[in-house]
Each structure stands twice: as C-alpha cells, then as structure tokens.
C-alpha cells in the first residue's frame, strides 16, 4: 500500500490536564500530590520512558514548578508559558503550583 510505513516500533502517548473532571490531579504546593506516571493512552496500562515532554502552564498568574525526583526543582514555568523537552528519557514527572489549583497541560511520548 503506497504511503504506509508500518514498523515494529510502537508509539506511546500520554496526555493529561487539570482542572478537568476525570483528568490529571489538581496541583497543590507539594510535589507529592501530583506525580504523573507516563502510561500509554491507548492501552491504559503500559508504563513507558518518554522521548519528549511538553508542559504548558495555563494559569493566568501563578508559576508551576516541575521535578523528576519529587524533591529537586528542575524548572519553573511562568504563567502562560510552555516548555518543550526533546530526547528527555523519564517515566514520570512531579508538578506543583505556586498557590495550588493552577491549570496545566502535559504531553509525553
């Protein structure tokens, strides 16, 4: 079939956002309250190591911080800022807000 390039390599996808009913956990001021484990959206059970991550702070006025170990602050996202990480191999990420309840979106693949 022309244009079809099937491979044996599976693509994994993860997406979450908050606040939204049934979506990711709401942010608090503690990393331990928002640990996002990258589980494939398609099968809902396969934990995978990311190749890239995008974090978007949709808050209108507060910062969001992220960590890979739940302790060390790896970076800050200012209000309405988005960060892209490529070739970043992680299985999870922790987020926390400046005041709590900040809106965010996160993609991993």
DRENTORTOR-127001 format. One record per residue: residue in three letters; x negated, y negated, z negated of N, C-alpha, C in turn. Coordinates in nm, 4 decimals, always signed. Example, Ala and Ser with C-alpha at 12.3 -4.5 7.8 and 13.67 -1.06 7.14 Angstrom:
+------+----------+----------+----------+----------+----------+----------+----------+----------+----------+
| code |      nc1 |      nc2 |      nc3 |     cac1 |     cac2 |     cac3 |      cc1 |      cc2 |      cc3 |
+------+----------+----------+----------+----------+----------+----------+----------+----------+----------+
|  ALA |  -1.3190 |  +0.5690 |  -0.7800 |  -1.2300 |  +0.4500 |  -0.7800 |  -1.3200 |  +0.3300 |  -0.7800 |
|  SER |  -1.2850 |  +0.2250 |  -0.7080 |  -1.3670 |  +0.1060 |  -0.7140 |  -1.2900 |  -0.0030 |  -0.7870 |
+------+----------+----------+----------+----------+----------+----------+----------+----------+----------+
//
This chain:
+------+----------+----------+----------+----------+----------+----------+----------+----------+----------+
| code |      nc1 |      nc2 |      nc3 |     cac1 |     cac2 |     cac3 |      cc1 |      cc2 |      cc3 |
+------+----------+----------+----------+----------+----------+----------+----------+----------+----------+
|  UNK |  -0.0848 |  +0.1170 |  +0.0000 |  +0.0000 |  +0.0000 |  +0.0000 |  -0.0899 |  -0.1240 |  +0.0000 |
|  UNK |  -0.0736 |  -0.2082 |  +0.0972 |  -0.1564 |  -0.3281 |  +0.1100 |  -0.1337 |  -0.4228 |  -0.0077 |
|  UNK |  -0.2424 |  -0.4755 |  -0.0617 |  -0.2334 |  -0.5737 |  -0.1691 |  -0.2232 |  -0.5150 |  -0.3091 |
|  UNK |  -0.2159 |  -0.3829 |  -0.3197 |  -0.2075 |  -0.3191 |  -0.4507 |  -0.3465 |  -0.2761 |  -0.4931 |
|  UNK |  -0.3870 |  -0.3149 |  -0.6116 |  -0.5198 |  -0.2811 |  -0.6620 |  -0.5059 |  -0.2155 |  -0.7982 |
|  UNK |  -0.4577 |  -0.0943 |  -0.8006 |  -0.4434 |  -0.0226 |  -0.9261 |  -0.5801 |  +0.0219 |  -0.9754 |
|  UNK |  -0.6008 |  +0.0121 |  -1.1048 |  -0.7235 |  +0.0611 |  -1.1661 |  -0.6850 |  +0.1439 |  -1.2875 |
|  UNK |  -0.7821 |  +0.2090 |  -1.3448 |  -0.7566 |  +0.2852 |  -1.4665 |  -0.7711 |  +0.1970 |  -1.5904 |
|  UNK |  -0.8046 |  +0.0706 |  -1.5708 |  -0.8221 |  -0.0221 |  -1.6822 |  -0.6879 |  -0.0825 |  -1.7192 |
|  UNK |  -0.6483 |  -0.0684 |  -1.8445 |  -0.5206 |  -0.1199 |  -1.8922 |  -0.5375 |  -0.2620 |  -1.9431 |
|  UNK |  -0.4463 |  -0.3491 |  -1.9117 |  -0.4471 |  -0.4860 |  -1.9632 |  -0.3589 |  -0.4928 |  -2.0868 |
|  UNK |  -0.4127 |  -0.5472 |  -2.1940 |  -0.3373 |  -0.5638 |  -2.3177 |  -0.2998 |  -0.7101 |  -2.3326 |
|  UNK |  -0.1824 |  -0.7344 |  -2.3897 |  -0.1346 |  -0.8708 |  -2.4079 |  -0.0735 |  -0.8859 |  -2.5461 |
|  UNK |  -0.0967 |  -1.0016 |  -2.6068 |  -0.0383 |  -1.0349 |  -2.7360 |  +0.0050 |  -1.1807 |  -2.7298 |
|  UNK |  +0.1253 |  -1.2088 |  -2.7782 |  +0.1744 |  -1.3460 |  -2.7841 |  +0.2630 |  -1.3598 |  -2.9072 |
|  UNK |  +0.2456 |  -1.4680 |  -2.9783 |  +0.3355 |  -1.4987 |  -3.0888 |  +0.3440 |  -1.6493 |  -3.1045 |
|  UNK |  +0.4483 |  -1.6909 |  -3.1738 |  +0.4680 |  -1.8333 |  -3.2005 |  +0.5493 |  -1.8473 |  -3.3279 |
|  UNK |  +0.5390 |  -1.9611 |  -3.3876 |  +0.6198 |  -1.9911 |  -3.5066 |  +0.6413 |  -2.1417 |  -3.5097 |
|  UNK |  +0.7441 |  -2.1929 |  -3.5637 |  +0.8557 |  -2.1174 |  -3.6185 |  +0.9508 |  -2.0718 |  -3.5084 |
|  UNK |  +0.9934 |  -1.9490 |  -3.5194 |  +1.0932 |  -1.8921 |  -3.4287 |  +1.1472 |  -1.7660 |  -3.4949 |
|  UNK |  +1.2760 |  -1.7450 |  -3.4908 |  +1.3325 |  -1.6243 |  -3.5524 |  +1.2706 |  -1.4979 |  -3.4935 |
|  UNK |  +1.2221 |  -1.4110 |  -3.5790 |  +1.1645 |  -1.2855 |  -3.5357 |  +1.0278 |  -1.2951 |  -3.4719 |
|  UNK |  +0.9656 |  -1.4125 |  -3.4779 |  +0.8342 |  -1.4314 |  -3.4171 |  +0.7256 |  -1.4149 |  -3.5232 |
|  UNK |  +0.6118 |  -1.4769 |  -3.5006 |  +0.4983 |  -1.4651 |  -3.5912 |  +0.5254 |  -1.5279 |  -3.7262 |
|  UNK |  +0.4360 |  -1.4991 |  -3.8222 |  +0.4540 |  -1.5535 |  -3.9568 |  +0.4385 |  -1.7048 |  -3.9594 |
|  UNK |  +0.5136 |  -1.7683 |  -4.0472 |  +0.5014 |  -1.9130 |  -4.0654 |  +0.3681 |  -1.9438 |  -4.1318 |
|  UNK |  +0.3135 |  -2.0589 |  -4.1005 |  +0.1874 |  -2.0996 |  -4.1617 |  +0.2103 |  -2.1521 |  -4.3024 |
|  UNK |  +0.1145 |  -2.1226 |  -4.3881 |  +0.1073 |  -2.1811 |  -4.5213 |  -0.0317 |  -2.2421 |  -4.5326 |
|  UNK |  -0.0715 |  -2.2830 |  -4.6513 |  -0.2058 |  -2.3383 |  -4.6712 |  -0.3084 |  -2.2282 |  -4.7005 |
|  UNK |  -0.2667 |  -2.1011 |  -4.6956 |  -0.3554 |  -1.9880 |  -4.7237 |  -0.3720 |  -1.8990 |  -4.6014 |
|  UNK |  -0.4964 |  -1.8650 |  -4.5685 |  -0.5214 |  -1.7731 |  -4.4576 |  -0.4527 |  -1.6383 |  -4.4786 |
|  UNK |  -0.4467 |  -1.5914 |  -4.6026 |  -0.3936 |  -1.4577 |  -4.6298 |  -0.2459 |  -1.4422 |  -4.5914 |
|  UNK |  -0.1746 |  -1.5521 |  -4.5739 |  -0.0326 |  -1.5453 |  -4.5386 |  -0.0076 |  -1.5323 |  -4.3890 |
|  UNK |  -0.1104 |  -1.5554 |  -4.3073 |  -0.0918 |  -1.5483 |  -4.1619 |  -0.2098 |  -1.4777 |  -4.0967 |
|  UNK |  -0.2105 |  -1.3452 |  -4.1084 |  -0.3087 |  -1.2630 |  -4.0377 |  -0.2379 |  -1.2072 |  -3.9151 |
|  UNK |  -0.2898 |  -1.2393 |  -3.7975 |  -0.2315 |  -1.1930 |  -3.6725 |  -0.3199 |  -1.0824 |  -3.6149 |
|  UNK |  -0.2667 |  -0.9614 |  -3.6134 |  -0.3379 |  -0.8456 |  -3.5598 |  -0.2948 |  -0.8287 |  -3.4146 |
|  UNK |  -0.3905 |  -0.8159 |  -3.3247 |  -0.3597 |  -0.8077 |  -3.1827 |  -0.3076 |  -0.6683 |  -3.1478 |
|  UNK |  -0.1766 |  -0.6607 |  -3.1320 |  -0.1078 |  -0.5372 |  -3.0950 |  -0.0408 |  -0.5616 |  -2.9600 |
|  UNK |  -0.0630 |  -0.4690 |  -2.8684 |  -0.0128 |  -0.4851 |  -2.7323 |  +0.1382 |  -0.5079 |  -2.7293 |
|  UNK |  +0.1786 |  -0.6109 |  -2.6583 |  +0.3197 |  -0.6484 |  -2.6478 |  +0.4014 |  -0.5420 |  -2.5748 |
|  UNK |  +0.3380 |  -0.4714 |  -2.4818 |  +0.4134 |  -0.3753 |  -2.4008 |  +0.4519 |  -0.2497 |  -2.4773 |
|  UNK |  +0.3570 |  -0.1891 |  -2.5502 |  +0.3922 |  -0.0656 |  -2.6211 |  +0.4195 |  -0.0895 |  -2.7696 |
|  UNK |  +0.3833 |  -0.2069 |  -2.8215 |  +0.4140 |  -0.2419 |  -2.9590 |  +0.3361 |  -0.1667 |  -3.0648 |
|  UNK |  +0.2320 |  -0.0930 |  -3.0251 |  +0.1569 |  -0.0159 |  -3.1248 |  +0.0063 |  -0.0130 |  -3.1038 |
|  UNK |  -0.0426 |  -0.0428 |  -2.9843 |  -0.1853 |  -0.0337 |  -2.9574 |  -0.2583 |  -0.1584 |  -3.0056 |
|  UNK |  -0.3456 |  -0.1398 |  -3.1051 |  -0.4314 |  -0.2478 |  -3.1540 |  -0.5500 |  -0.2583 |  -3.0577 |
|  UNK |  -0.5834 |  -0.3782 |  -3.0132 |  -0.6897 |  -0.3930 |  -2.9147 |  -0.7884 |  -0.5031 |  -2.9530 |
|  UNK |  -0.9041 |  -0.4989 |  -2.8911 |  -1.0071 |  -0.6017 |  -2.9085 |  -0.9867 |  -0.7031 |  -2.7966 |
|  UNK |  -0.9768 |  -0.8293 |  -2.8336 |  -0.9480 |  -0.9337 |  -2.7354 |  -1.0650 |  -0.9584 |  -2.6413 |
|  UNK |  -1.0315 |  -1.0089 |  -2.5249 |  -1.1289 |  -1.0618 |  -2.4296 |  -1.1187 |  -1.2133 |  -2.4243 |
|  UNK |  -1.0053 |  -1.2645 |  -2.4690 |  -0.9822 |  -1.4081 |  -2.4721 |  -0.8690 |  -1.4412 |  -2.5669 |
|  UNK |  -0.8715 |  -1.5624 |  -2.6205 |  -0.7694 |  -1.6090 |  -2.7144 |  -0.7390 |  -1.7553 |  -2.6819 |
|  UNK |  -0.6115 |  -1.7903 |  -2.6867 |  -0.5697 |  -1.9302 |  -2.6758 |  -0.4845 |  -1.9617 |  -2.7979 |
|  UNK |  -0.5183 |  -2.0694 |  -2.8678 |  -0.4404 |  -2.1155 |  -2.9827 |  -0.3914 |  -2.2556 |  -2.9513 |
|  UNK |  -0.2629 |  -2.2779 |  -2.9700 |  -0.2041 |  -2.4093 |  -2.9460 |  -0.1368 |  -2.4581 |  -3.0734 |
|  UNK |  -0.1779 |  -2.5753 |  -3.1204 |  -0.1160 |  -2.6393 |  -3.2363 |  -0.0037 |  -2.7278 |  -3.1844 |
|  UNK |  +0.1190 |  -2.6860 |  -3.2060 |  +0.2344 |  -2.7608 |  -3.1571 |  +0.2879 |  -2.8595 |  -3.2603 |
|  UNK |  +0.2195 |  -2.8708 |  -3.3716 |  +0.2596 |  -2.9646 |  -3.4767 |  +0.2415 |  -3.1082 |  -3.4285 |
|  UNK |  +0.3268 |  -3.1951 |  -3.4749 |  +0.3180 |  -3.3360 |  -3.4349 |  +0.2201 |  -3.4173 |  -3.5179 |
|  UNK |  +0.1780 |  -3.3661 |  -3.6350 |  +0.0902 |  -3.4485 |  -3.7167 |  -0.0115 |  -3.3765 |  -3.8016 |
|  UNK |  -0.0047 |  -3.2443 |  -3.8139 |  -0.0942 |  -3.1722 |  -3.9039 |  -0.1944 |  -3.0852 |  -3.8297 |
|  UNK |  -0.3076 |  -3.0603 |  -3.8958 |  -0.4099 |  -2.9709 |  -3.8428 |  -0.3736 |  -2.8251 |  -3.8693 |
|  UNK |  -0.4310 |  -2.7385 |  -3.7887 |  -0.4293 |  -2.5943 |  -3.8120 |  -0.5745 |  -2.5488 |  -3.8134 |
|  UNK |  -0.6086 |  -2.4609 |  -3.9064 |  -0.7421 |  -2.4030 |  -3.9121 |  -0.7330 |  -2.2544 |  -3.8787 |
|  UNK |  -0.8430 |  -2.1997 |  -3.8235 |  -0.8449 |  -2.0569 |  -3.7946 |  -0.9725 |  -1.9942 |  -3.8486 |
|  UNK |  -0.9624 |  -1.8646 |  -3.8748 |  -1.0722 |  -1.7879 |  -3.9323 |  -1.0675 |  -1.6474 |  -3.8741 |
|  UNK |  -1.1827 |  -1.5819 |  -3.8680 |  -1.1864 |  -1.4437 |  -3.8221 |  -1.2029 |  -1.3451 |  -3.9371 |
|  UNK |  -1.2401 |  -1.3959 |  -4.0559 |  -1.2545 |  -1.3081 |  -4.1719 |  -1.1587 |  -1.3426 |  -4.2857 |
|  UNK |  -1.0768 |  -1.4452 |  -4.2686 |  -0.9812 |  -1.4846 |  -4.3713 |  -1.0398 |  -1.5720 |  -4.4801 |
|  UNK |  -1.1675 |  -1.6081 |  -4.4671 |  -1.2348 |  -1.6917 |  -4.5676 |  -1.3028 |  -1.8114 |  -4.5019 |
|  UNK |  -1.3889 |  -1.7842 |  -4.4053 |  -1.4688 |  -1.8869 |  -4.3390 |  -1.3854 |  -1.9625 |  -4.2358 |
|  UNK |  -1.3820 |  -2.0948 |  -4.2455 |  -1.3126 |  -2.1762 |  -4.1453 |  -1.4004 |  -2.1808 |  -4.0204 |
|  UNK |  -1.3483 |  -2.1260 |  -3.9118 |  -1.4224 |  -2.1235 |  -3.7855 |  -1.3950 |  -2.2466 |  -3.7003 |
|  UNK |  -1.2806 |  -2.3125 |  -3.7233 |  -1.2486 |  -2.4303 |  -3.6453 |  -1.1168 |  -2.4922 |  -3.6853 |
|  UNK |  -1.0963 |  -2.6150 |  -3.6387 |  -0.9753 |  -2.6931 |  -3.6654 |  -0.9115 |  -2.7307 |  -3.5330 |
|  UNK |  -0.7812 |  -2.7264 |  -3.5300 |  -0.7068 |  -2.7775 |  -3.4161 |  -0.6260 |  -2.8965 |  -3.4642 |
|  UNK |  -0.6503 |  -3.0096 |  -3.4064 |  -0.5741 |  -3.1293 |  -3.4387 |  -0.4329 |  -3.1146 |  -3.3828 |
|  UNK |  -0.3431 |  -3.1997 |  -3.4252 |  -0.2053 |  -3.1967 |  -3.3764 |  -0.2031 |  -3.2027 |  -3.2240 |
|  UNK |  -0.1231 |  -3.1165 |  -3.1636 |  -0.1036 |  -3.1086 |  -3.0190 |  -0.2289 |  -3.0648 |  -2.9419 |
|  UNK |  -0.3259 |  -3.0051 |  -3.0087 |  -0.4487 |  -2.9588 |  -2.9441 |  -0.4396 |  -2.8097 |  -2.9134 |
|  UNK |  -0.5058 |  -2.7688 |  -2.8051 |  -0.5138 |  -2.6288 |  -2.7662 |  -0.6601 |  -2.5912 |  -2.7491 |
|  UNK |  -0.6972 |  -2.4726 |  -2.7978 |  -0.8341 |  -2.4221 |  -2.7812 |  -0.8293 |  -2.2915 |  -2.7043 |
|  UNK |  -0.9255 |  -2.2745 |  -2.6141 |  -0.9393 |  -2.1534 |  -2.5348 |  -1.0710 |  -2.0860 |  -2.5689 |
|  UNK |  -1.0666 |  -1.9562 |  -2.5916 |  -1.1863 |  -1.8776 |  -2.6181 |  -1.1917 |  -1.7653 |  -2.5163 |
|  UNK |  -1.3000 |  -1.7592 |  -2.4417 |  -1.3154 |  -1.6526 |  -2.3435 |  -1.4339 |  -1.5667 |  -2.3833 |
|  UNK |  -1.4246 |  -1.4366 |  -2.3565 |  -1.5264 |  -1.3383 |  -2.3943 |  -1.5437 |  -1.3356 |  -2.5461 |
|  UNK |  -1.4348 |  -1.3539 |  -2.6173 |  -1.4361 |  -1.3501 |  -2.7637 |  -1.3723 |  -1.2191 |  -2.8077 |
|  UNK |  -1.4512 |  -1.1302 |  -2.8611 |  -1.4050 |  -0.9960 |  -2.8950 |  -1.3649 |  -0.9895 |  -3.0419 |
|  UNK |  -1.2341 |  -0.9930 |  -3.0650 |  -1.1784 |  -0.9863 |  -3.2004 |  -1.0543 |  -0.8977 |  -3.1991 |
|  UNK |  -1.0210 |  -0.8386 |  -3.3162 |  -0.8993 |  -0.7577 |  -3.3305 |  -0.7901 |  -0.8326 |  -3.4043 |
|  UNK |  -0.8261 |  -0.9439 |  -3.4665 |  -0.7280 |  -1.0224 |  -3.5416 |  -0.7823 |  -1.1631 |  -3.5663 |
|  UNK |  -0.6932 |  -1.2494 |  -3.6125 |  -0.7289 |  -1.3866 |  -3.6457 |  -0.6384 |  -1.4324 |  -3.7600 |
|  UNK |  -0.6885 |  -1.5210 |  -3.8409 |  -0.6115 |  -1.5795 |  -3.9505 |  -0.5878 |  -1.7264 |  -3.9192 |
|  UNK |  -0.4672 |  -1.7748 |  -3.9509 |  -0.4332 |  -1.9156 |  -3.9328 |  -0.3800 |  -1.9730 |  -4.0632 |
|  UNK |  -0.4032 |  -2.1020 |  -4.0831 |  -0.3406 |  -2.1731 |  -4.1946 |  -0.3163 |  -2.3168 |  -4.1525 |
|  UNK |  -0.2156 |  -2.3772 |  -4.2157 |  -0.1809 |  -2.5144 |  -4.1841 |  -0.2306 |  -2.6113 |  -4.2894 |
|  UNK |  -0.2202 |  -2.7367 |  -4.2564 |  -0.2609 |  -2.8428 |  -4.3484 |  -0.1598 |  -2.8564 |  -4.4616 |
|  UNK |  -0.0319 |  -2.8468 |  -4.4297 |  +0.0736 |  -2.8593 |  -4.5305 |  +0.1613 |  -2.7348 |  -4.5361 |
|  UNK |  +0.1599 |  -2.6557 |  -4.4311 |  +0.2473 |  -2.5385 |  -4.4203 |  +0.3599 |  -2.5655 |  -4.3232 |
|  UNK |  +0.4068 |  -2.4604 |  -4.2580 |  +0.5180 |  -2.4655 |  -4.1628 |  +0.4844 |  -2.5367 |  -4.0317 |
|  UNK |  +0.3555 |  -2.5521 |  -3.9991 |  +0.3178 |  -2.6109 |  -3.8702 |  +0.3565 |  -2.5150 |  -3.7565 |
|  UNK |  +0.3916 |  -2.5725 |  -3.6446 |  +0.4286 |  -2.4927 |  -3.5272 |  +0.3022 |  -2.4548 |  -3.4500 |
|  UNK |  +0.2971 |  -2.3300 |  -3.4021 |  +0.1820 |  -2.2839 |  -3.3250 |  +0.2250 |  -2.1804 |  -3.2221 |
|  UNK |  +0.1382 |  -2.1604 |  -3.1253 |  +0.1491 |  -2.0504 |  -3.0288 |  +0.0111 |  -1.9870 |  -3.0159 |
|  UNK |  +0.0074 |  -1.8553 |  -2.9974 |  -0.1210 |  -1.7860 |  -2.9841 |  -0.1074 |  -1.6739 |  -2.8832 |
|  UNK |  -0.2025 |  -1.6693 |  -2.7902 |  -0.2108 |  -1.5637 |  -2.6896 |  -0.3439 |  -1.4922 |  -2.7076 |
|  UNK |  -0.3448 |  -1.3631 |  -2.6867 |  -0.4698 |  -1.2861 |  -2.6819 |  -0.4538 |  -1.1811 |  -2.5726 |
|  UNK |  -0.5645 |  -1.1493 |  -2.5092 |  -0.5639 |  -1.0471 |  -2.4059 |  -0.6986 |  -0.9795 |  -2.4027 |
+------+----------+----------+----------+----------+----------+----------+----------+----------+----------+
//
